[in-house]
Amino acid sequence: MVSGIVVIGSGVAIVLYQQYVLTQSHKQLVQEVQKLNKNVSKLEKELKKPLLARSVSSDEIDDIFLDASESEPPTLKSDIERISPEGGVNGGSALETVLAQLDAQMDEAGPENLRAANETLKGLTSTEPANAEVYWRLAKSFFLLASEDLLINPSNDGSDDQKDLMKKAFEAAEMAVDADKECGEAFKWLAVIRGSITQYLPIQEQIKSAYDIKEDIMTSIRLNPKDSLSYHMLGRWCFSVYSLSWFERRIASTLFASPPTATLEEAMEAFMKAEELSPKESIDNCLYLAKCCLCKKDYNQMVSWLREGLKINGSSRDVRICSYTVRCIIM
């Protein structure tokens, strides 16, 4: 997505921070307005960038990932050894334990945790060759490894290693869907990964993939209507389609009789549904609600969502990077 800078006058800037400064002294008011006048252009530029495209210095990355790198990844060997190829009650129980530990390990993120989880999941495919629960997690681990590498080494964007990880992620997600057509998580991660690999495709292929991505998302929602991430993804899809450039829309209308369409209101509705299902849990959702408010020129509500996002604490990679992004914008 091409970023842009929209110049906003000082009068609008004062309105943007009006609610925040009501209880402050006159001196604080002046300081806040001066700070905002310096950062408002940066705000609009940053909000229009894809999250992973934002540049971060190596020192800042070290701070963001410090807590993840300090902890040793959990050991799962003993639980894996209790899983028999035939499954059964004991095998099933042990597998559930291992998968729960792997979920926690991937949520904590960090290169060591993700590599360890990925190796464990690859080993599980030999004893669980047709288990969707194993394969969608394997797909997720490959995807997170590629994402982690991009965050730590932005200059590697589009490298052969990242493309290889994304290819493996996509193959594992397809195997998960093939193994169980009623597994909502499998369709969800297929949508996430399909959407990510389109960045390596020509614009025509990206637009063609939009239909498949939305179909995967809608299937995920149908199978698991209480999953807030699926609604967040739907919001992201709608927002991306709404944000297509004139050139991209022309290509879409040439390729398809009915090119993909979406409105800003549809995007906001999906993000609000995600917020309803998991209130004040996703800083990423708050960030995209702020983007929508920016498009609507509802600056007071935009700042409100950004400040709401800053209240969300956690140690996972997404929370750390999003929190850092929001703080850079408004602090």
C-alpha positions in Angstrom: 0.0 0.0 0.0 1.4 3.4 -0.9 1.6 5.7 2.0 0.7 9.4 1.9 0.9 12.5 4.0 -2.3 14.5 4.5 -1.6 18.0 5.9 -4.0 19.0 8.7 -4.3 22.6 10.0 -3.7 23.5 13.5 -7.4 24.1 14.1 -8.3 20.5 13.4 -5.3 19.4 15.4 -6.7 21.1 18.5 -10.0 19.4 18.0 -8.2 16.1 17.6 -6.8 16.3 21.2 -9.6 18.3 22.7 -11.0 15.5 24.9 -7.6 14.6 26.1 -6.6 18.1 27.3 -9.9 19.1 29.0 -8.6 18.3 32.4 -5.0 19.6 31.8 -3.6 23.0 32.7 -3.2 25.7 30.0 0.5 24.9 29.9 -0.1 21.2 29.2 -2.6 22.2 26.5 -0.1 24.3 24.7 2.5 21.5 24.9 0.1 18.9 23.6 -1.0 21.0 20.7 2.6 21.7 19.7 3.4 18.0 20.0 0.4 17.1 17.9 1.3 19.6 15.2 4.6 17.9 14.8 3.2 14.3 14.7 -0.1 14.5 12.9 1.4 14.1 9.4 3.4 11.2 10.8 0.2 9.7 12.2 -1.6 9.6 8.8 1.5 8.3 7.0 2.1 5.5 9.6 -1.6 4.4 9.7 -1.7 4.0 6.0 1.3 1.7 5.9 0.9 -2.2 6.3 2.1 -3.0 9.9 5.0 -5.1 8.8 6.3 -2.5 6.4 7.1 0.0 9.1 10.9 0.4 9.7 12.2 -0.2 13.2 15.8 0.2 14.3 17.8 -2.8 15.5 17.9 -1.3 19.1 14.2 -0.9 19.1 13.6 -4.4 17.9 15.9 -5.7 20.7 13.6 -3.9 23.2 10.5 -5.3 21.7 11.6 -8.9 21.7 13.6 -8.8 24.9 11.1 -10.6 27.1 10.7 -13.5 24.6 14.4 -14.1 24.1 15.1 -14.3 27.8 13.0 -17.4 28.4 13.8 -20.9 27.4 11.3 -22.7 25.2 9.2 -25.4 26.9 10.3 -29.0 26.6 7.6 -31.2 25.0 9.6 -34.4 24.5 8.1 -36.4 27.4 4.5 -35.7 26.2 5.4 -36.5 22.6 6.8 -39.9 23.6 3.4 -40.8 25.1 1.6 -40.3 21.8 1.2 -43.7 20.1 0.8 -43.9 16.3 -2.6 -45.6 16.8 -3.9 -42.8 19.1 -6.5 -44.1 21.5 -7.5 -42.5 24.8 -4.0 -42.1 26.2 -2.6 -41.0 22.9 -5.4 -38.5 22.4 -4.9 -37.1 25.8 -1.2 -36.7 25.4 -1.7 -35.1 22.0 -4.1 -32.6 23.4 -1.5 -31.7 26.1 1.2 -31.3 23.6 -0.9 -29.1 21.3 -1.9 -26.9 24.2 1.8 -26.4 25.1 2.6 -25.7 21.5 -0.1 -23.1 21.4 1.4 -21.3 24.4 4.8 -21.6 22.9 3.8 -20.0 19.6 1.8 -17.3 21.4 4.9 -16.3 23.4 6.8 -16.1 20.0 10.5 -15.3 19.7 12.7 -17.2 17.2 13.7 -20.0 19.6 10.1 -20.7 20.7 8.9 -20.7 17.1 11.7 -23.0 15.8 11.2 -25.4 18.6 7.4 -25.5 18.0 7.9 -26.0 14.3 10.3 -28.9 14.8 7.9 -30.5 17.3 5.0 -30.2 14.8 7.0 -31.6 11.9 7.7 -34.6 14.1 4.0 -35.0 15.0 3.1 -35.3 11.3 4.7 -38.8 11.2 2.4 -40.1 14.0 -0.6 -37.9 13.0 -0.5 -38.0 9.2 -4.1 -36.9 8.7 -4.8 -34.7 11.7 -6.0 -31.2 10.9 -5.2 -30.0 14.4 -1.6 -30.8 13.8 -1.4 -29.4 10.3 -3.0 -26.0 10.9 -0.6 -25.5 13.8 2.3 -26.5 11.5 1.1 -24.0 9.0 0.8 -21.3 11.7 4.4 -22.1 12.9 5.9 -21.7 9.4 3.9 -18.5 8.9 5.1 -17.0 12.2 8.7 -18.0 11.5 8.5 -16.0 8.2 6.9 -13.1 10.0 9.4 -13.1 12.8 12.3 -13.1 10.3 10.7 -10.1 8.5 10.3 -8.1 11.7 13.8 -8.7 12.9 15.4 -8.4 9.4 13.2 -6.0 7.4 15.8 -5.9 4.6 15.1 -9.6 4.0 11.6 -8.9 2.7 10.8 -11.2 -0.2 14.0 -13.3 0.4 14.1 -16.9 -0.8 14.0 -18.2 2.8 10.8 -16.2 3.5 9.2 -17.4 0.3 10.1 -21.0 1.2 8.6 -20.7 4.7 5.4 -19.2 3.3 5.2 -22.0 0.7 5.5 -24.6 3.4 2.9 -22.8 5.5 0.5 -22.8 2.6 1.0 -26.5 1.8 0.4 -27.4 5.5 -2.7 -25.3 5.6 -4.1 -27.0 2.5 -3.4 -30.4 4.1 -5.3 -29.3 7.2 -8.3 -28.3 5.2 -8.1 -31.5 3.2 -8.0 -33.5 6.4 -11.0 -31.9 7.9 -13.5 -29.7 6.0 -15.2 -28.7 9.3 -12.1 -27.3 11.0 -12.5 -23.6 11.3 -8.9 -23.0 12.4 -7.7 -24.7 9.3 -9.7 -22.3 7.0 -8.7 -19.3 9.1 -5.0 -20.0 8.8 -5.3 -20.9 5.1 -6.9 -17.4 4.7 -4.1 -15.7 6.6 -1.3 -17.4 4.7 -3.0 -17.1 1.3 -3.3 -13.4 2.0 0.4 -13.1 2.9 1.8 -15.0 -0.1 -0.1 -12.8 -2.6 2.5 -10.0 -1.9 4.8 -12.1 -4.1 2.4 -12.2 -7.0 1.6 -9.8 -9.8 -1.4 -7.4 -9.2 -3.6 -9.5 -11.4 -3.0 -12.6 -9.3 -3.4 -10.7 -6.1 -6.9 -9.6 -7.1 -7.8 -13.1 -8.3 -6.8 -14.5 -4.8 -9.1 -12.0 -3.1 -12.1 -14.2 -3.8 -10.4 -17.3 -2.4 -9.3 -15.4 0.7 -12.8 -14.1 1.5 -14.3 -17.6 0.9 -11.8 -19.0 3.4 -12.6 -16.3 6.0 -16.4 -16.8 5.6 -16.0 -20.6 6.0 -14.0 -20.0 9.1 -16.7 -17.7 10.5 -19.4 -20.2 9.6 -17.6 -23.0 11.4 -16.5 -20.9 14.4 -18.8 -17.8 14.7 -17.3 -16.9 18.1 -13.8 -16.5 16.8 -12.9 -12.8 16.9 -9.8 -13.1 14.8 -11.8 -14.3 11.8 -14.0 -11.2 12.0 -10.9 -9.1 12.3 -9.6 -10.8 9.2 -12.9 -10.0 7.4 -12.4 -6.4 8.4 -8.9 -6.4 7.0 -10.1 -7.9 3.8 -12.9 -5.3 3.5 -10.5 -2.5 4.3 -7.9 -3.7 1.8 -10.5 -3.9 -1.0 -11.9 -0.5 0.0 -8.4 0.9 -0.2 -7.6 -0.4 -3.7 -6.1 2.3 -5.9 -7.8 3.5 -9.1 -5.3 1.5 -11.2 -6.0 -1.7 -9.2 -9.7 -1.2 -9.6 -9.3 -0.8 -13.3 -7.4 -4.1 -13.5 -10.1 -5.8 -11.4 -12.9 -4.6 -13.7 -11.0 -5.8 -16.7 -10.4 -9.3 -15.2 -13.8 -9.8 -13.7 -17.4 -9.1 -14.6 -18.0 -8.5 -10.9 -14.7 -7.4 -9.2 -14.4 -7.6 -5.4 -16.1 -4.8 -3.6 -16.3 -3.6 0.0 -17.1 -0.5 1.9 -15.5 1.3 4.8 -18.7 0.6 6.8 -18.4 -3.1 6.2 -14.9 -3.1 7.4 -15.8 -1.2 10.6 -18.8 -3.5 11.2 -16.4 -6.5 11.1 -13.8 -4.9 13.4 -16.6 -3.9 15.8 -17.9 -7.5 15.8 -14.3 -8.7 16.6 -14.3 -6.1 19.5 -17.6 -7.4 20.7 -16.4 -11.0 20.8 -13.1 -10.1 22.5 -13.5 -6.7 24.0 -10.3 -4.7 24.6 -8.1 -7.7 23.8 -6.6 -6.9 20.4 -4.4 -3.9 19.9 -4.3 -4.7 16.2 -8.1 -4.4 16.0 -7.9 -1.0 17.8 -5.3 0.1 15.3 -7.5 -0.8 12.3 -10.6 0.8 13.9 -8.4 3.9 14.2 -7.5 3.6 10.5 -11.2 3.5 9.6 -11.9 6.6 11.7 -9.0 8.3 9.9 -10.7 7.6 6.6 -14.0 9.0 7.9 -12.1 12.1 9.3 -13.4 11.2 12.7 -10.2 12.3 14.5 -11.6 12.3 18.0 -12.7 8.7 17.7 -9.4 7.8 16.0 -7.4 9.0 18.9 -9.8 7.3 21.3 -9.2 3.9 19.6 -5.4 4.4 19.6 -5.5 5.2 23.3 -7.7 2.2 23.9 -5.1 0.1 22.2 -2.4 1.4 24.6 -4.3 0.0 27.6 -3.9 -3.5 26.2 -0.9 -5.4 27.8 0.7 -8.7 26.9 3.9 -10.4 25.9 3.1 -11.9 22.5 4.8 -10.6 19.4 1.7 -9.0 17.9 0.9 -7.1 21.1 4.5 -5.9 21.5 4.9 -4.7 17.9 1.5 -3.1 17.7 1.9 -1.4 21.1 5.3 0.0 20.0 3.7 1.3 16.7 0.8 3.0 18.5 3.2 4.6 21.0 5.4 5.9 18.3 2.4 7.5 16.6 0.7 9.3 19.5 3.2 9.7 22.3 
